[in-house]
Amino acid sequence: MTKQEIAEIKKLLTPKKCSITRICGCYVDGEKNKKTELKQAFLALPEEEMFKYFEILRKTLSGTVGKNLMNLEFPLASEETGGTQDFLLRLRDSKLKDDILLEDFYDRIIDNYEYVGNYLILVVHDIYDVPGRTLDGLEMEDASDEVYEYILTCICPVELSKPGLSYDAAENTFRNRIRDWVVGLPDTGFLFPAFNDRSSDIHSTLYYSKDPEELKDGFVDHLLGCPLPLSAGNQKETFQTLVEETLGSDCVIETVKNIHDKLNEMAEEHKDEPQPFLLDKSEMKTILAGSGVSNDRLEQFDRHYDETAGESTSLMASNVMNTRTFEVKTPDVVIRVNPERTDLIETKMIDGRQCLVIELDGSVVVNGINVRAGGTSEDEEDE
């Protein structure tokens, strides 16, 4: 799903556009016991409660695609009778009215979700009459020929509120606040089926993780049956290792700067595309070649890529590059540069020592104090 498609579904989770038919939930304690369950028509909820649920549901569709939000595909085996995709499809088609299916769904989550503490499983069912669109992107509410039926699941921590004092208006005094159990924003969730090309795609799902480095592989494997891509952090580490191993002794500042500049140029070229910019083996090799990497090193690239990332693996450009800054770090010094002005940095041999040289272009501020770029006072210059 693209950012635009995710935003379109998020708009349904508002009072104005809401078409959610049903909400169900199961409260689980720290010992994996079901404490209570809820089942009811969503629009029958009190307005205040409805707004709270909207906040939780919308959070499950928030974040960055490729980091917090992952597009996952079901393997063919999961679509066979009894497979994970087949089960989710039956759950969706039941419109959450089959109690046996619901209990089985809760049990699957409880058995595989590793969490220390209490949590709430929430799942809603919705039917969206997808409006048609003109060529220039305008919606035509009366020209719909597509119905998108889906379930949205989120798992929220339930924790005791913080201790403190509260004001008792009836007694006009302050008292120790009574602590109660509060439902937090979701840690994990998923949308099934995915809304790809503004249409239902039962072969895919959109998975959410609050922590992009804690994707809960085991939970995803057993509940969804989908292979997970590398996390954002692992993608960055993989890219860095690949560059270091490919360049070897040729891994110098100038070459890394060239790679950074090349990535920025390509990201700029792809910034208006709906899909995230992915780097596969061929794309990466082109970047290295365009950054001045020697043919000898490029001949070893394929082997390093297969060993480090995997032959068919693609890395998301936004995960492996920092478009906000260019950083040079030593044990004692950290220098951050505007990524568009890496030309200000170069390496030179000075007095027999390898030095990093930074051109002082314009004003210079040291500890908040404006100083002269030359490093000497006017009196010293006169002498």
N, C-alpha and C positions, 0 to 999 in steps of 0.2 A: 504494500500500500504506500502511496505517496503522501507527502504532507497535506496536500489538498484533499485527498480522499479521507484521511484521518480527521481533518478539520470538518469535513462535511458530516461525518458521523457524530462528532462531538457536538455539533449544533443541534442534534436531535435530543441531547441530554440537557434541555432547557425547558422551562415552563411553556414557552411559546410554541415550540416545535415538538414537544414530547408525544410519542406514540407508543411508549412502553406499555405492554399489556399486563405483565405479571412480574412480581419480584418474590424471590425465595431466598432463604438464608439459614445457616446453621452455625450456632455459637459453640466453639470447641475450647475446652480448658487445657491447661498445660499437661494433663495426663492423657490427652487425646480422647476425652469423653465428650459426647454430644450433650450439651447442657439444655439447649432449647432450639426450636426452629420457628421460622416464620414463612407464611405462604399467603399472598393476597394480591388483589388487583392493584397495580401501581398507582393508578389515578384515584384510588380510594384512600390513599394516605393523606393525613393532615398536611397542609401546605408547608409548615415548618419542617416536618420530617422529610418531605419530598425534596426540599432544597438541600438538606444535608446529604441525602442519597445522590443527588445530582453532582455534588462536589466530589464524592467518592468515585462515582462512575467516570466522571470526566478526567479525573487524575489517572485512571487506568489507560487513557488514550493520550497522555501527555509525555513530553520528553523528546529526545532526538532519535530519529530513525537511524538504526545501526548502533545505538548505545542503549537507551532505555527501551526502545521499541524495536522488536525484531520480527521481520517477515519470515515465517517458517513454512516449509512445505512438508506435506505428509508423504511418507514412502508408500508405495503401492500396497504393501502388505497390511498397512494400517486401515486400508479402505475395504478389506475383506470382512466378511461377517465375523463379528466379535472383536474386530480391530479397534484401535483408539478413535480413529476418524469416524468409523461406522457408529460407535457408541455416541459420540458427540452429535452426529447427524440425527440419530434417533432422539436424543435429548432435546435438540432444537425443534424437531418436528412434533414433539409431544407438547410444545408450548409450555413446558414446565408444569404440566398437569398430571404427569404420571409419577405417583409417589414412589414406586419401586425404583424407577430410573433415577429419581432425585436422590434417594437414599444410597444407591450404588455410586452415584457421582460424588456425594459427600464422603463416602467410605474410601474411594480412590484417592481423594485429596488428603484425607486424614492419614492414610497409610503411607503416603509418599512425601508429604510436606514436612520438612524439618524446620521446626520453630520452637524456641524455648519460651513458653508463655501461652496466653490465651489468644484466640483469634476468631474472626467472624468470616465465614464464607458467604459471599453475596453473588447471586446470579439473576439476571433479568432477561426477559424475552421481549423482542421488539419486531415489528413489521414496518418497514419503511417503503413507502410508495415513491420510488426514485423519480424526480422530475426530469424531463428531457432538457437538453441544452441546445441553444443555437450555436452556430459556428464561432461567434464572438464571445461565447461563455455565458450568455444570459439564460437563466432558468425559465422553463415553460411548465408551470404547475399543472396545466391541463393537457400536457402532452407526454404523459408517463406510460411506458410500456414495460417497465421493469419493477419487480417487487423484491426487496432485499430483506430476508428474514434471518435474524441472528440472535445469538445469546452472548452476553457480556458477563464475564466472571471476574471477581476480584477478591483477594484475600487480605483482610485488614487486621493489624494487631489491635488487641483490646488490652489497655493498661489502666492501672489506677491513676486517678488525677493526682497532681502534686499536693502535698500538705501545705497548709497556710491558714491565714486568718480571713474571715469573711464578715461582712456587715449584715447583721440581723435587723431588718427594717422594722419588724413588729416590736422588738424589744429595744430598738434604738441603741444597739451596742455591738461590739465586735466579739465574735466567737471563733473557736477552732472550726475550720471548714470540714464538713463531712466529705470524706474521699469516696468517689464512686468510680465505676469502670467506664472508660471512655473509648469509643471506637476511633481509631486513627485512620489516616489515609493509607491506601493499599500499598503493600510491599510487592505484590505479585498479581498478575491478572492476564486475561487473554480474551480476544474477540474471535468468535467463530460463527460462520466462516469469514474469511477475509473479504474486504470490499475492494477488489481489484478492477481497474478500468470501469469504476462506478457500477460494478455488477458483482453478484454473489460468486465467490470462488471457493467451492467446497473442498478444494485440494490444498488450501492454505489457511493459515491462522496468523493473527497478529499477537505477539507475546509481549507483555510488559514486565519490566523489573525495575523497582525503585533504585537499586544499586546495580549499575551496569557491569560491575565486576563480580557480582554474586548472582549468576543466572540460574542457579539451582538445577544443574544438569540432570540429576537423578529424578527430580520431580517432573521435569519436562519430558524425560524419556518415558516414564511410566504412565503419566496422565495423557500427554499429547502424542508421544511416539515419534516426535520430530527431531532430526539432528539439529543441534545448535551450532551456529557459527562461532568463531573466536570472539571473545569479549573485546570491547574497545581497547582496553589496556593491553591485552595479549596481542592484538593486531599491531599496536604501536611497537611493542617489544619485538615482535616478529620482523617488522620492517627494519628496525634499527639493527637487529642481528644480521639480517640479510645484506644490508649495505656494508656493515663492518666485515663480514666474511667474504663478500664478493670483492671489495676493494683491497682488503688486506693492508699491506704497507703503503698502498696508494690512497688510503683513507685520510685525506688532509682537509684542512678547513676550506680551502678554495673549492674542492670537489663537492663537499657536503653543501656548501653555499649554493653552488650551481644546481644541485638536486633540489634544494629548497625553492630556489627561484623558478625552476621548471615546473615543480608541483603547483606553485602559486599561479603560474600562468595558465596551466591546464584547468585548475579549479575555477579560475575566473571565466574560462571559456565555457564551462559546464554549469555555471551557477544558476542559470535560468531553466535548466532541465528539471522535470518533476522527479526523476529518479536520482538517488545519490550517485555520485561519481565513484566508480569502482576501478581498482587497479588489479588487472590480472597479470599473468606472467609476461605476456607480450607487451602490454602497456608499460610495465615496470622496466623491461629491457630497453624500450624506446627512450624512456626518461634517462636511464643511465647513459645510453649512447649519446644523447643530446647534451649530457652534462660533462662530457669530456672523458668518460671512462674508457680506458684502452681496450682494444680488441682482445688482447690476451685475457683480461679480466672478464670481458663479456662472454668469452667462450666457456668460462667456468660458472657463469650465472645460472644456467638451467639446473645444474646439479645442486647448487646452493638453494635455489628456490624450492625445488622438490623436497629437499631435506628439511628446510626451515619452515616453509609455509604449507607445502603440499601442492602437487601438480595442478589440481583443479581449484585451488583456493583463490579467492579474490579478496583484496583488502580495501576497505572503504577509505577514500582519500581523507575525509574529515577526521578519521581516527588516527591516521599515521602522521599527519602534518599539523603544525600550529600556524594558523594564518594570522594570528594576532602578534606574534613576536618571533624574533630569531635570537636564540640564546647561545652564548659561548660561556662555558663553565670550567673553571679550574678549581683545585682544592681551596684556594683562598679568594678567588674573584669570580663574580658572576656578572656578565654583561648581557643586557637585553636591548635589541635593536628593532626599530620599526621594520617589519618584513619587506617593505617596499624600498628600504634604503640599505640593503646589505652591501651596496657598493662603497659605503663608508668604512667598511672593515677590510683589512688586508694583512698579510703576514710579510715580514721583512727581516733580513739578517742585519742587526745593528750591533756593532762592536763584538762581532762573533757570536751573538746570541739570537736565537729565533724569537722574534717579538710579534705581538699582535698590535697593529697600528690602527688607530681610529681617528679619522679626520674630524676635527672640531669645526663643524660647519654651523655658523650662527651663534646664538646665545648659549652660554654654559652655566649651569646651576650646580653648586656643590653644597650639600646639606641645606638646601633652601636659599643659598646665598649666590647672587649673580657674581660671576668672576670673569676676568679677562681670559679669552681663549688662548692667548699666547703663553700664559703661565708666569709672566714677569710683570712687575709694576711699571708704570710709566717712567718713574725715576731711574730704574735699572736700565730701561731701554735708552734713556738720554745719555747715561754714562757709556 
